[in-house]
């Protein structure tokens, strides 16, 4: 998530420069052929090209609206996770009455922190349709920020939060967060059997665990079900169709102003193509809210916020610091 007022012009230029070079070639070739070689048949009426442009504008707007909807839904889900984590910490602190309550509370709180950790690692796994493997996004990442889940080891973090028996259970599962909720439920059942937790209090805590599972399911739906590929494919085709046709229509328009004005096709065409393609690219980079991009929901930082609240709820003083933005980017 970008935390500054805006991206710098240098960042935008670097991010889009490869496409800009392509646009320059696309605009220059027919313009030079028309002006230098005298291929006057390259001039096309603007009307059919404008129809294609209308379709492109419509579907690009739809794409960006859907991408923003996915991004905002992901942020809402993680807001629910933070709220439920605080509720869990408060209820564990107040409702657990075991003689060895300090150790029991610590285990319940640390399993929740382990769940947050496992969930964020789970959501950072790559998918075929995500865009962070592209050279422009990779270059931006290397210059500006680090995705913690790609550099750290999950098992090493979980080993500081779980006992070896629990860690062995979690390590056997592909989906690491789910068994952690199961371990929490088992601990609550054992608490009732041991007499340090009442049935009513167990049910209240189980309801919070259900909220965690529901939020995890929502995150996995956003992660594993991409923006529909048929819309993304058509939008890509329409955008490039319009860009390829653009110089021929602009030649037709500028030649009516005079022979020398045809050269304006190159800068005008590059500018129009850049604007349209960049809008589409912004939508594409925003539609996968957990892929590790600069526009992602900052699940690492949000997990840290929840961890601090959870640890403080049981009186721990050795808590980690909030994660600060790096180059105006928070992850």
Secondary structure, 3 states (H helix, E strand, C coil): CECCCCCCHHHHHHHHHHHHHHHHHHHHHHHHHHHCCCCHHHCCCHHHHHHHHHHHHHHHHHHHHHHHHHHHHHHHHHHHHHHHHHHHHHHHHHHCCCCCHHHHHHHHHHHHHHHHHHHHHHHCCCCCCCCCCCHHHHHHHHHHCCCHHHHCCHHHHHHCCCCHHHHHHHHCCCCHHHHHHHHHHHHHHHHHHHCCCCHHHHHHHHHHHHHHHHHHHHHHHHHHCCCCHHHHHHHHHHHHHHHHHHHHHHHHHHHCCCHHHHHHHHHHHHHHHHHHHHHHHHHHHHCCCCCCCCCCCCHHHHHHHHHHHHHHHCCCCCCCCCCCCECCECC
